[in-house]
Amino acid sequence: MSTAPPHTAQSLATILAVDDDRAVLGFLDQSLRMAGYHVLLADSGWNAIHVYENSTEPVHLLLTDVIMPDLTGPVVAERLRSLQPDLRVLFISGFHDADVVQRFVMRKGFTLLPKPFTLDGLLRVVEESLNSAQS
């Protein structure tokens, strides 16, 4: 795998990555930065809202776990999309069969990347999510 950032418009994108599992959050941070993205991190739903509200740059993609102890990913997504309706959302979850996951992915048209995922799978779905914002 090449560690050189891609030379695309997506490499200028800012991604807000949210997961209460610090190991997953660290993997997302390292992987996305190596791919050339600017990454903002939050370890909970409330922290994600705080990071978003205090960001000095626009957020292009919310990449969030679905099930978290304080606010679920879908709640975070709805709150942030009320502030930025065109915000792209990518859910990650180890519970991809759960009703809450299916309801938000199917009915709202959001993308879901089931855990565990590979680096290549993550980067492919992130790029697809960002490209769909340009359509």
A tleap script that builds the chain and sets N, CA, C and O, in Angstrom:
source leaprc.protein.ff14SB
mol = sequence {
  NMET SER THR ALA PRO PRO HIE THR ALA GLN
  SER LEU ALA THR ILE LEU ALA VAL ASP ASP
  ASP ARG ALA VAL LEU GLY PHE LEU ASP GLN
  SER LEU ARG MET ALA GLY TYR HIE VAL LEU
  LEU ALA ASP SER GLY TRP ASN ALA ILE HIE
  VAL TYR GLU ASN SER THR GLU PRO VAL HIE
  LEU LEU LEU THR ASP VAL ILE MET PRO ASP
  LEU THR GLY PRO VAL VAL ALA GLU ARG LEU
  ARG SER LEU GLN PRO ASP LEU ARG VAL LEU
  PHE ILE SER GLY PHE HIE ASP ALA ASP VAL
  VAL GLN ARG PHE VAL MET ARG LYS GLY PHE
  THR LEU LEU PRO LYS PRO PHE THR LEU ASP
  GLY LEU LEU ARG VAL VAL GLU GLU SER LEU
  ASN SER ALA GLN CSER
}
set mol.1.N position { 0.844 -1.185 0.000 }
set mol.1.CA position { 0.000 0.000 0.000 }
set mol.1.C position { 0.882 1.238 0.000 }
set mol.1.O position { 1.848 1.318 0.759 }
set mol.2.N position { 0.563 2.174 -0.823 }
set mol.2.CA position { 1.289 3.431 -0.900 }
set mol.2.C position { 0.835 4.351 0.223 }
set mol.2.O position { -0.358 4.438 0.516 }
set mol.3.N position { 1.787 5.042 0.854 }
set mol.3.CA position { 1.424 5.985 1.903 }
set mol.3.C position { 1.278 7.398 1.367 }
set mol.3.O position { 0.974 8.320 2.125 }
set mol.4.N position { 1.489 7.576 0.089 }
set mol.4.CA position { 1.333 8.896 -0.507 }
set mol.4.C position { -0.145 9.252 -0.599 }
set mol.4.O position { -0.957 8.413 -0.987 }
set mol.5.N position { -0.508 10.490 -0.246 }
set mol.5.CA position { -1.908 10.885 -0.345 }
set mol.5.C position { -2.386 10.883 -1.791 }
set mol.5.O position { -1.607 11.161 -2.702 }
set mol.6.N position { -3.651 10.573 -2.004 }
set mol.6.CA position { -4.176 10.629 -3.357 }
set mol.6.C position { -4.236 12.068 -3.841 }
set mol.6.O position { -4.385 12.995 -3.046 }
set mol.7.N position { -4.120 12.244 -5.126 }
set mol.7.CA position { -4.185 13.589 -5.702 }
set mol.7.C position { -5.582 13.826 -6.254 }
set mol.7.O position { -5.782 13.919 -7.465 }
set mol.8.N position { -6.529 13.921 -5.355 }
set mol.8.CA position { -7.918 14.123 -5.744 }
set mol.8.C position { -8.518 15.218 -4.898 }
set mol.8.O position { -7.941 15.625 -3.890 }
set mol.9.N position { -9.680 15.697 -5.311 }
set mol.9.CA position { -10.383 16.703 -4.513 }
set mol.9.C position { -10.769 16.147 -3.156 }
set mol.9.O position { -10.852 16.891 -2.179 }
set mol.10.N position { -11.008 14.821 -3.088 }
set mol.10.CA position { -11.396 14.215 -1.822 }
set mol.10.C position { -10.296 14.334 -0.784 }
set mol.10.O position { -10.578 14.357 0.414 }
set mol.11.N position { -9.032 14.411 -1.229 }
set mol.11.CA position { -7.943 14.489 -0.261 }
set mol.11.C position { -7.977 15.801 0.519 }
set mol.11.O position { -7.305 15.936 1.541 }
set mol.12.N position { -8.751 16.755 0.042 }
set mol.12.CA position { -8.920 18.006 0.769 }
set mol.12.C position { -10.117 17.961 1.706 }
set mol.12.O position { -10.383 18.923 2.427 }
set mol.13.N position { -10.835 16.852 1.698 }
set mol.13.CA position { -12.053 16.735 2.491 }
set mol.13.C position { -11.738 16.595 3.975 }
set mol.13.O position { -10.719 16.025 4.363 }
set mol.14.N position { -12.638 17.129 4.794 }
set mol.14.CA position { -12.554 16.986 6.237 }
set mol.14.C position { -13.584 15.961 6.683 }
set mol.14.O position { -14.762 16.047 6.335 }
set mol.15.N position { -13.123 14.999 7.453 }
set mol.15.CA position { -13.978 13.925 7.946 }
set mol.15.C position { -14.031 13.990 9.458 }
set mol.15.O position { -12.995 14.031 10.121 }
set mol.16.N position { -15.240 13.999 10.006 }
set mol.16.CA position { -15.444 13.907 11.452 }
set mol.16.C position { -15.679 12.437 11.765 }
set mol.16.O position { -16.728 11.889 11.428 }
set mol.17.N position { -14.704 11.795 12.412 }
set mol.17.CA position { -14.773 10.378 12.753 }
set mol.17.C position { -15.179 10.236 14.223 }
set mol.17.O position { -14.581 10.848 15.108 }
set mol.18.N position { -16.206 9.417 14.464 }
set mol.18.CA position { -16.762 9.275 15.810 }
set mol.18.C position { -16.889 7.796 16.159 }
set mol.18.O position { -17.543 7.037 15.443 }
set mol.19.N position { -16.263 7.393 17.257 }
set mol.19.CA position { -16.409 6.024 17.763 }
set mol.19.C position { -16.004 6.014 19.226 }
set mol.19.O position { -15.005 6.628 19.601 }
set mol.20.N position { -16.775 5.318 20.057 }
set mol.20.CA position { -16.451 5.253 21.480 }
set mol.20.C position { -15.343 4.239 21.765 }
set mol.20.O position { -14.827 4.199 22.882 }
set mol.21.N position { -14.972 3.433 20.795 }
set mol.21.CA position { -13.867 2.484 20.930 }
set mol.21.C position { -12.599 3.187 20.456 }
set mol.21.O position { -12.444 3.469 19.267 }
set mol.22.N position { -11.698 3.467 21.389 }
set mol.22.CA position { -10.497 4.251 21.057 }
set mol.22.C position { -9.588 3.542 20.062 }
set mol.22.O position { -8.890 4.205 19.295 }
set mol.23.N position { -9.578 2.211 20.055 }
set mol.23.CA position { -8.767 1.481 19.078 }
set mol.23.C position { -9.303 1.712 17.672 }
set mol.23.O position { -8.528 1.934 16.742 }
set mol.24.N position { -10.624 1.663 17.509 }
set mol.24.CA position { -11.235 1.916 16.200 }
set mol.24.C position { -10.984 3.367 15.797 }
set mol.24.O position { -10.652 3.642 14.644 }
set mol.25.N position { -11.141 4.287 16.734 }
set mol.25.CA position { -10.927 5.704 16.449 }
set mol.25.C position { -9.480 5.947 16.003 }
set mol.25.O position { -9.239 6.712 15.069 }
set mol.26.N position { -8.530 5.306 16.661 }
set mol.26.CA position { -7.127 5.440 16.270 }
set mol.26.C position { -6.868 4.893 14.873 }
set mol.26.O position { -6.118 5.482 14.095 }
set mol.27.N position { -7.496 3.756 14.559 }
set mol.27.CA position { -7.361 3.175 13.220 }
set mol.27.C position { -7.935 4.115 12.166 }
set mol.27.O position { -7.317 4.340 11.126 }
set mol.28.N position { -9.122 4.665 12.437 }
set mol.28.CA position { -9.743 5.602 11.492 }
set mol.28.C position { -8.851 6.820 11.290 }
set mol.28.O position { -8.633 7.252 10.159 }
set mol.29.N position { -8.339 7.371 12.377 }
set mol.29.CA position { -7.496 8.559 12.312 }
set mol.29.C position { -6.266 8.303 11.453 }
set mol.29.O position { -5.990 9.052 10.516 }
set mol.30.N position { -5.533 7.250 11.773 }
set mol.30.CA position { -4.305 6.955 11.039 }
set mol.30.C position { -4.593 6.633 9.574 }
set mol.30.O position { -3.904 7.129 8.682 }
set mol.31.N position { -5.590 5.820 9.329 }
set mol.31.CA position { -5.899 5.391 7.957 }
set mol.31.C position { -6.332 6.562 7.083 }
set mol.31.O position { -5.865 6.708 5.953 }
set mol.32.N position { -7.217 7.385 7.603 }
set mol.32.CA position { -7.738 8.502 6.818 }
set mol.32.C position { -6.681 9.579 6.594 }
set mol.32.O position { -6.612 10.164 5.513 }
set mol.33.N position { -5.863 9.843 7.600 }
set mol.33.CA position { -4.780 10.824 7.435 }
set mol.33.C position { -3.766 10.356 6.397 }
set mol.33.O position { -3.310 11.143 5.567 }
set mol.34.N position { -3.415 9.070 6.446 }
set mol.34.CA position { -2.465 8.531 5.469 }
set mol.34.C position { -3.022 8.626 4.058 }
set mol.34.O position { -2.262 8.737 3.096 }
set mol.35.N position { -4.341 8.584 3.926 }
set mol.35.CA position { -4.971 8.696 2.608 }
set mol.35.C position { -5.121 10.155 2.167 }
set mol.35.O position { -5.586 10.418 1.058 }
set mol.36.N position { -4.735 11.100 3.020 }
set mol.36.CA position { -4.749 12.499 2.636 }
set mol.36.C position { -5.923 13.313 3.118 }
set mol.36.O position { -6.063 14.477 2.743 }
set mol.37.N position { -6.771 12.726 3.942 }
set mol.37.CA position { -7.924 13.459 4.462 }
set mol.37.C position { -7.541 14.239 5.712 }
set mol.37.O position { -6.615 13.864 6.431 }
set mol.38.N position { -8.259 15.322 5.963 }
set mol.38.CA position { -8.147 16.028 7.233 }
set mol.38.C position { -9.161 15.382 8.158 }
set mol.38.O position { -10.323 15.217 7.788 }
set mol.39.N position { -8.732 15.016 9.360 }
set mol.39.CA position { -9.585 14.233 10.250 }
set mol.39.C position { -9.811 14.969 11.564 }
set mol.39.O position { -8.870 15.447 12.199 }
set mol.40.N position { -11.077 15.050 11.958 }
set mol.40.CA position { -11.469 15.521 13.275 }
set mol.40.C position { -11.966 14.296 14.037 }
set mol.40.O position { -12.654 13.451 13.464 }
set mol.41.N position { -11.626 14.189 15.320 }
set mol.41.CA position { -11.975 12.993 16.086 }
set mol.41.C position { -12.886 13.321 17.257 }
set mol.41.O position { -12.785 14.380 17.876 }
set mol.42.N position { -13.785 12.374 17.543 }
set mol.42.CA position { -14.645 12.471 18.723 }
set mol.42.C position { -14.887 11.062 19.246 }
set mol.42.O position { -15.124 10.131 18.476 }
set mol.43.N position { -14.823 10.921 20.580 }
set mol.43.CA position { -14.994 9.604 21.181 }
set mol.43.C position { -16.393 9.372 21.749 }
set mol.43.O position { -16.629 8.401 22.468 }
set mol.44.N position { -17.319 10.278 21.416 }
set mol.44.CA position { -18.713 10.108 21.841 }
set mol.44.C position { -19.598 11.000 20.978 }
set mol.44.O position { -19.114 11.868 20.251 }
set mol.45.N position { -20.895 10.766 21.074 }
set mol.45.CA position { -21.831 11.571 20.304 }
set mol.45.C position { -21.819 13.036 20.693 }
set mol.45.O position { -21.788 13.914 19.830 }
set mol.46.N position { -21.843 13.301 21.992 }
set mol.46.CA position { -21.831 14.698 22.437 }
set mol.46.C position { -20.532 15.386 22.048 }
set mol.46.O position { -20.540 16.552 21.653 }
set mol.47.N position { -19.407 14.666 22.156 }
set mol.47.CA position { -18.129 15.248 21.727 }
set mol.47.C position { -18.136 15.540 20.234 }
set mol.47.O position { -17.554 16.532 19.796 }
set mol.48.N position { -18.781 14.695 19.452 }
set mol.48.CA position { -18.866 14.933 18.011 }
set mol.48.C position { -19.586 16.239 17.715 }
set mol.48.O position { -19.153 17.009 16.857 }
set mol.49.N position { -20.666 16.489 18.410 }
set mol.49.CA position { -21.403 17.740 18.217 }
set mol.49.C position { -20.535 18.922 18.624 }
set mol.49.O position { -20.512 19.943 17.937 }
set mol.50.N position { -19.826 18.791 19.731 }
set mol.50.CA position { -18.936 19.851 20.201 }
set mol.50.C position { -17.818 20.119 19.184 }
set mol.50.O position { -17.541 21.272 18.854 }
set mol.51.N position { -17.176 19.050 18.690 }
set mol.51.CA position { -16.100 19.198 17.708 }
set mol.51.C position { -16.633 19.862 16.442 }
set mol.51.O position { -15.996 20.763 15.895 }
set mol.52.N position { -17.793 19.421 15.978 }
set mol.52.CA position { -18.402 19.997 14.777 }
set mol.52.C position { -18.659 21.496 14.970 }
set mol.52.O position { -18.296 22.309 14.120 }
set mol.53.N position { -19.284 21.850 16.087 }
set mol.53.CA position { -19.647 23.252 16.338 }
set mol.53.C position { -18.425 24.142 16.490 }
set mol.53.O position { -18.507 25.345 16.241 }
set mol.54.N position { -17.284 23.571 16.896 }
set mol.54.CA position { -16.079 24.366 17.113 }
set mol.54.C position { -15.062 24.259 15.985 }
set mol.54.O position { -13.970 24.821 16.073 }
set mol.55.N position { -15.416 23.544 14.935 }
set mol.55.CA position { -14.504 23.404 13.806 }
set mol.55.C position { -14.434 24.713 13.023 }
set mol.55.O position { -15.452 25.360 12.777 }
set mol.56.N position { -13.230 25.087 12.643 }
set mol.56.CA position { -13.047 26.302 11.849 }
set mol.56.C position { -13.129 26.016 10.356 }
set mol.56.O position { -13.017 26.931 9.540 }
set mol.57.N position { -13.319 24.766 10.002 }
set mol.57.CA position { -13.417 24.388 8.595 }
set mol.57.C position { -14.683 23.566 8.371 }
set mol.57.O position { -15.211 22.972 9.312 }
set mol.58.N position { -15.167 23.528 7.146 }
set mol.58.CA position { -16.375 22.747 6.872 }
set mol.58.C position { -16.103 21.246 6.972 }
set mol.58.O position { -15.030 20.770 6.602 }
set mol.59.N position { -17.081 20.521 7.473 }
set mol.59.CA position { -16.993 19.065 7.554 }
set mol.59.C position { -17.717 18.496 6.339 }
set mol.59.O position { -18.862 18.858 6.066 }
set mol.60.N position { -17.049 17.610 5.616 }
set mol.60.CA position { -17.627 17.038 4.396 }
set mol.60.C position { -18.287 15.691 4.632 }
set mol.60.O position { -19.217 15.317 3.917 }
set mol.61.N position { -17.801 14.948 5.652 }
set mol.61.CA position { -18.314 13.610 5.900 }
set mol.61.C position { -18.329 13.327 7.390 }
set mol.61.O position { -17.337 13.540 8.087 }
set mol.62.N position { -19.460 12.848 7.869 }
set mol.62.CA position { -19.574 12.326 9.230 }
set mol.62.C position { -19.426 10.817 9.132 }
set mol.62.O position { -20.248 10.152 8.502 }
set mol.63.N position { -18.391 10.275 9.747 }
set mol.63.CA position { -18.130 8.838 9.784 }
set mol.63.C position { -18.320 8.417 11.235 }
set mol.63.O position { -17.465 8.682 12.080 }
set mol.64.N position { -19.446 7.756 11.525 }
set mol.64.CA position { -19.782 7.510 12.917 }
set mol.64.C position { -20.245 6.089 13.197 }
set mol.64.O position { -20.916 5.449 12.387 }
set mol.65.N position { -19.859 5.627 14.376 }
set mol.65.CA position { -20.387 4.370 14.881 }
set mol.65.C position { -21.874 4.564 15.122 }
set mol.65.O position { -22.322 5.682 15.376 }
set mol.66.N position { -22.629 3.503 15.046 }
set mol.66.CA position { -24.071 3.587 15.256 }
set mol.66.C position { -24.412 3.532 16.737 }
set mol.66.O position { -25.146 4.382 17.241 }
set mol.67.N position { -23.883 2.536 17.431 }
set mol.67.CA position { -24.231 2.313 18.827 }
set mol.67.C position { -23.129 2.884 19.717 }
set mol.67.O position { -21.999 2.396 19.719 }
set mol.68.N position { -23.483 3.936 20.479 }
set mol.68.CA position { -22.557 4.549 21.433 }
set mol.68.C position { -23.334 4.823 22.713 }
set mol.68.O position { -24.558 4.949 22.679 }
set mol.69.N position { -22.635 4.918 23.846 }
set mol.69.CA position { -23.329 5.038 25.125 }
set mol.69.C position { -24.145 6.320 25.329 }
set mol.69.O position { -25.194 6.276 25.972 }
set mol.70.N position { -23.691 7.448 24.800 }
set mol.70.CA position { -24.404 8.693 25.091 }
set mol.70.C position { -25.430 9.042 24.023 }
set mol.70.O position { -26.629 9.046 24.302 }
set mol.71.N position { -24.993 9.330 22.830 }
set mol.71.CA position { -25.897 9.576 21.700 }
set mol.71.C position { -25.565 8.559 20.622 }
set mol.71.O position { -24.390 8.297 20.363 }
set mol.72.N position { -26.561 7.993 20.000 }
set mol.72.CA position { -26.303 7.056 18.908 }
set mol.72.C position { -25.842 7.824 17.678 }
set mol.72.O position { -26.066 9.029 17.559 }
set mol.73.N position { -25.202 7.115 16.775 }
set mol.73.CA position { -24.770 7.719 15.519 }
set mol.73.C position { -25.906 8.363 14.745 }
set mol.73.O position { -25.746 9.473 14.238 }
set mol.74.N position { -27.073 7.684 14.638 }
set mol.74.CA position { -28.191 8.311 13.937 }
set mol.74.C position { -28.651 9.630 14.568 }
set mol.74.O position { -29.037 10.556 13.855 }
set mol.75.N position { -28.611 9.716 15.894 }
set mol.75.CA position { -28.995 10.972 16.553 }
set mol.75.C position { -27.977 12.061 16.234 }
set mol.75.O position { -28.349 13.198 15.942 }
set mol.76.N position { -26.698 11.716 16.290 }
set mol.76.CA position { -25.647 12.681 15.933 }
set mol.76.C position { -25.843 13.140 14.490 }
set mol.76.O position { -25.769 14.333 14.196 }
set mol.77.N position { -26.093 12.190 13.597 }
set mol.77.CA position { -26.282 12.529 12.179 }
set mol.77.C position { -27.457 13.476 11.990 }
set mol.77.O position { -27.348 14.458 11.256 }
set mol.78.N position { -28.567 13.197 12.636 }
set mol.78.CA position { -29.740 14.072 12.482 }
set mol.78.C position { -29.463 15.471 13.023 }
set mol.78.O position { -29.858 16.462 12.410 }
set mol.79.N position { -28.792 15.556 14.158 }
set mol.79.CA position { -28.483 16.882 14.728 }
set mol.79.C position { -27.552 17.675 13.820 }
set mol.79.O position { -27.773 18.863 13.586 }
set mol.80.N position { -26.522 17.027 13.313 }
set mol.80.CA position { -25.574 17.743 12.461 }
set mol.80.C position { -26.182 18.076 11.109 }
set mol.80.O position { -25.897 19.132 10.546 }
set mol.81.N position { -27.013 17.191 10.585 }
set mol.81.CA position { -27.669 17.489 9.302 }
set mol.81.C position { -28.731 18.582 9.451 }
set mol.81.O position { -29.096 19.217 8.461 }
set mol.82.N position { -29.225 18.811 10.650 }
set mol.82.CA position { -30.140 19.942 10.843 }
set mol.82.C position { -29.363 21.263 10.713 }
set mol.82.O position { -29.938 22.298 10.379 }
set mol.83.N position { -28.062 21.214 10.979 }
set mol.83.CA position { -27.195 22.384 10.828 }
set mol.83.C position { -26.583 22.458 9.427 }
set mol.83.O position { -26.312 23.544 8.916 }
set mol.84.N position { -26.372 21.297 8.817 }
set mol.84.CA position { -25.740 21.210 7.497 }
set mol.84.C position { -26.442 20.102 6.703 }
set mol.84.O position { -25.991 18.956 6.714 }
set mol.85.N position { -27.532 20.432 6.022 }
set mol.85.CA position { -28.339 19.406 5.338 }
set mol.85.C position { -27.595 18.580 4.298 }
set mol.85.O position { -27.992 17.449 4.020 }
set mol.86.N position { -26.526 19.115 3.719 }
set mol.86.CA position { -25.798 18.368 2.690 }
set mol.86.C position { -24.655 17.524 3.266 }
set mol.86.O position { -23.874 16.955 2.503 }
set mol.87.N position { -24.544 17.432 4.582 }
set mol.87.CA position { -23.493 16.639 5.206 }
set mol.87.C position { -23.657 15.170 4.835 }
set mol.87.O position { -24.721 14.586 5.042 }
set mol.88.N position { -22.607 14.579 4.290 }
set mol.88.CA position { -22.626 13.161 3.944 }
set mol.88.C position { -22.426 12.359 5.223 }
set mol.88.O position { -21.692 12.785 6.114 }
set mol.89.N position { -23.072 11.201 5.320 }
set mol.89.CA position { -23.009 10.373 6.519 }
set mol.89.C position { -22.633 8.953 6.129 }
set mol.89.O position { -23.213 8.368 5.214 }
set mol.90.N position { -21.656 8.415 6.837 }
set mol.90.CA position { -21.249 7.025 6.673 }
set mol.90.C position { -21.263 6.387 8.055 }
set mol.90.O position { -20.516 6.794 8.945 }
set mol.91.N position { -22.118 5.386 8.227 }
set mol.91.CA position { -22.184 4.666 9.495 }
set mol.91.C position { -21.255 3.470 9.465 }
set mol.91.O position { -21.081 2.824 8.431 }
set mol.92.N position { -20.659 3.183 10.620 }
set mol.92.CA position { -19.937 1.937 10.820 }
set mol.92.C position { -20.572 1.245 12.010 }
set mol.92.O position { -20.941 1.893 12.990 }
set mol.93.N position { -20.699 -0.070 11.925 }
set mol.93.CA position { -21.344 -0.779 13.023 }
set mol.93.C position { -21.029 -2.256 12.997 }
set mol.93.O position { -20.941 -2.878 11.938 }
set mol.94.N position { -20.861 -2.804 14.189 }
set mol.94.CA position { -20.741 -4.243 14.333 }
set mol.94.C position { -22.100 -4.888 14.446 }
set mol.94.O position { -22.207 -6.113 14.482 }
set mol.95.N position { -23.142 -4.078 14.503 }
set mol.95.CA position { -24.521 -4.561 14.666 }
set mol.95.C position { -25.334 -4.229 13.422 }
set mol.95.O position { -26.403 -3.628 13.525 }
set mol.96.N position { -24.841 -4.612 12.252 }
set mol.96.CA position { -25.469 -4.189 11.005 }
set mol.96.C position { -26.842 -4.801 10.761 }
set mol.96.O position { -27.550 -4.356 9.857 }
set mol.97.N position { -27.240 -5.802 11.535 }
set mol.97.CA position { -28.580 -6.365 11.379 }
set mol.97.C position { -29.593 -5.724 12.327 }
set mol.97.O position { -30.794 -5.966 12.210 }
set mol.98.N position { -29.118 -4.918 13.251 }
set mol.98.CA position { -30.009 -4.316 14.246 }
set mol.98.C position { -31.040 -3.407 13.574 }
set mol.98.O position { -30.756 -2.775 12.556 }
set mol.99.N position { -32.217 -3.351 14.148 }
set mol.99.CA position { -33.313 -2.566 13.581 }
set mol.99.C position { -32.941 -1.096 13.426 }
set mol.99.O position { -33.239 -0.492 12.396 }
set mol.100.N position { -32.295 -0.511 14.432 }
set mol.100.CA position { -31.941 0.910 14.356 }
set mol.100.C position { -31.002 1.170 13.184 }
set mol.100.O position { -31.114 2.193 12.508 }
set mol.101.N position { -30.082 0.248 12.946 }
set mol.101.CA position { -29.141 0.418 11.838 }
set mol.101.C position { -29.882 0.341 10.507 }
set mol.101.O position { -29.718 1.207 9.647 }
set mol.102.N position { -30.690 -0.690 10.343 }
set mol.102.CA position { -31.417 -0.863 9.084 }
set mol.102.C position { -32.364 0.301 8.817 }
set mol.102.O position { -32.498 0.745 7.677 }
set mol.103.N position { -33.016 0.792 9.857 }
set mol.103.CA position { -33.963 1.895 9.700 }
set mol.103.C position { -33.269 3.139 9.143 }
set mol.103.O position { -33.792 3.786 8.235 }
set mol.104.N position { -32.111 3.471 9.675 }
set mol.104.CA position { -31.440 4.679 9.218 }
set mol.104.C position { -30.712 4.480 7.901 }
set mol.104.O position { -30.626 5.409 7.099 }
set mol.105.N position { -30.196 3.309 7.668 }
set mol.105.CA position { -29.492 3.075 6.410 }
set mol.105.C position { -30.486 2.974 5.268 }
set mol.105.O position { -30.319 3.630 4.239 }
set mol.106.N position { -31.512 2.165 5.437 }
set mol.106.CA position { -32.464 1.927 4.349 }
set mol.106.C position { -33.383 3.119 4.108 }
set mol.106.O position { -33.529 3.574 2.973 }
set mol.107.N position { -33.998 3.623 5.164 }
set mol.107.CA position { -35.006 4.670 4.998 }
set mol.107.C position { -34.409 6.044 4.746 }
set mol.107.O position { -35.011 6.858 4.047 }
set mol.108.N position { -33.243 6.312 5.300 }
set mol.108.CA position { -32.631 7.634 5.138 }
set mol.108.C position { -31.623 7.666 3.995 }
set mol.108.O position { -31.168 8.739 3.598 }
set mol.109.N position { -31.277 6.507 3.471 }
set mol.109.CA position { -30.345 6.460 2.350 }
set mol.109.C position { -28.893 6.649 2.738 }
set mol.109.O position { -28.071 6.995 1.889 }
set mol.110.N position { -28.559 6.431 4.001 }
set mol.110.CA position { -27.174 6.542 4.426 }
set mol.110.C position { -26.422 5.263 4.078 }
set mol.110.O position { -27.025 4.222 3.817 }
set mol.111.N position { -25.110 5.358 4.080 }
set mol.111.CA position { -24.254 4.217 3.782 }
set mol.111.C position { -23.815 3.557 5.081 }
set mol.111.O position { -23.602 4.230 6.090 }
set mol.112.N position { -23.682 2.225 5.047 }
set mol.112.CA position { -23.227 1.465 6.205 }
set mol.112.C position { -22.017 0.627 5.821 }
set mol.112.O position { -22.038 -0.092 4.822 }
set mol.113.N position { -20.966 0.724 6.622 }
set mol.113.CA position { -19.798 -0.134 6.485 }
set mol.113.C position { -19.766 -1.033 7.717 }
set mol.113.O position { -19.493 -0.560 8.820 }
set mol.114.N position { -20.046 -2.334 7.540 }
set mol.114.CA position { -20.074 -3.243 8.692 }
set mol.114.C position { -18.667 -3.469 9.265 }
set mol.114.O position { -17.689 -3.581 8.526 }
set mol.115.N position { -18.595 -3.532 10.604 }
set mol.115.CA position { -17.357 -3.914 11.282 }
set mol.115.C position { -17.319 -5.433 11.349 }
set mol.115.O position { -18.377 -6.053 11.457 }
set mol.116.N position { -16.172 -6.049 11.291 }
set mol.116.CA position { -14.868 -5.425 11.028 }
set mol.116.C position { -14.714 -5.119 9.536 }
set mol.116.O position { -15.310 -5.782 8.686 }
set mol.117.N position { -13.908 -4.112 9.241 }
set mol.117.CA position { -13.674 -3.749 7.846 }
set mol.117.C position { -12.176 -3.635 7.612 }
set mol.117.O position { -11.389 -3.501 8.549 }
set mol.118.N position { -11.806 -3.690 6.351 }
set mol.118.CA position { -10.394 -3.570 5.980 }
set mol.118.C position { -10.076 -2.121 5.655 }
set mol.118.O position { -10.973 -1.300 5.464 }
set mol.119.N position { -8.806 -1.824 5.597 }
set mol.119.CA position { -8.361 -0.491 5.201 }
set mol.119.C position { -8.866 -0.164 3.804 }
set mol.119.O position { -9.398 0.922 3.574 }
set mol.120.N position { -8.703 -1.096 2.871 }
set mol.120.CA position { -9.171 -0.859 1.506 }
set mol.120.C position { -10.679 -0.637 1.461 }
set mol.120.O position { -11.157 0.244 0.747 }
set mol.121.N position { -11.427 -1.432 2.221 }
set mol.121.CA position { -12.878 -1.271 2.269 }
set mol.121.C position { -13.273 0.089 2.822 }
set mol.121.O position { -14.174 0.744 2.297 }
set mol.122.N position { -12.597 0.510 3.884 }
set mol.122.CA position { -12.869 1.818 4.477 }
set mol.122.C position { -12.624 2.928 3.469 }
set mol.122.O position { -13.486 3.783 3.268 }
set mol.123.N position { -11.467 2.926 2.840 }
set mol.123.CA position { -11.122 4.014 1.922 }
set mol.123.C position { -12.036 4.035 0.698 }
set mol.123.O position { -12.377 5.105 0.195 }
set mol.124.N position { -12.427 2.868 0.225 }
set mol.124.CA position { -13.335 2.798 -0.927 }
set mol.124.C position { -14.692 3.405 -0.585 }
set mol.124.O position { -15.231 4.192 -1.363 }
set mol.125.N position { -15.248 3.049 0.568 }
set mol.125.CA position { -16.574 3.538 0.946 }
set mol.125.C position { -16.526 5.030 1.295 }
set mol.125.O position { -17.474 5.761 1.008 }
set mol.126.N position { -15.443 5.480 1.904 }
set mol.126.CA position { -15.292 6.919 2.181 }
set mol.126.C position { -15.269 7.698 0.871 }
set mol.126.O position { -15.951 8.714 0.733 }
set mol.127.N position { -14.484 7.217 -0.090 }
set mol.127.CA position { -14.414 7.905 -1.387 }
set mol.127.C position { -15.774 7.905 -2.086 }
set mol.127.O position { -16.183 8.920 -2.650 }
set mol.128.N position { -16.470 6.772 -2.048 }
set mol.128.CA position { -17.809 6.703 -2.655 }
set mol.128.C position { -18.755 7.682 -1.973 }
set mol.128.O position { -19.537 8.351 -2.649 }
set mol.129.N position { -18.700 7.777 -0.662 }
set mol.129.CA position { -19.573 8.697 0.073 }
set mol.129.C position { -19.279 10.146 -0.304 }
set mol.129.O position { -20.201 10.939 -0.493 }
set mol.130.N position { -18.014 10.491 -0.411 }
set mol.130.CA position { -17.657 11.857 -0.786 }
set mol.130.C position { -18.023 12.145 -2.247 }
set mol.130.O position { -18.481 13.243 -2.562 }
set mol.131.N position { -17.828 11.188 -3.120 }
set mol.131.CA position { -18.188 11.375 -4.524 }
set mol.131.C position { -19.689 11.551 -4.705 }
set mol.131.O position { -20.124 12.305 -5.576 }
set mol.132.N position { -20.480 10.868 -3.898 }
set mol.132.CA position { -21.929 10.985 -4.018 }
set mol.132.C position { -22.402 12.380 -3.644 }
set mol.132.O position { -23.483 12.803 -4.054 }
set mol.133.N position { -21.598 13.096 -2.868 }
set mol.133.CA position { -21.956 14.470 -2.501 }
set mol.133.C position { -21.814 15.410 -3.688 }
set mol.133.O position { -22.432 16.473 -3.729 }
set mol.134.N position { -20.989 15.005 -4.659 }
set mol.134.CA position { -20.765 15.864 -5.819 }
set mol.134.C position { -21.763 15.597 -6.930 }
set mol.134.O position { -21.852 16.365 -7.888 }
set mol.135.N position { -22.507 14.520 -6.808 }
set mol.135.CA position { -23.446 14.146 -7.875 }
set mol.135.C position { -24.608 15.107 -7.966 }
set mol.135.O position { -25.486 14.935 -8.811 }
savepdb mol mol.pdb
quit
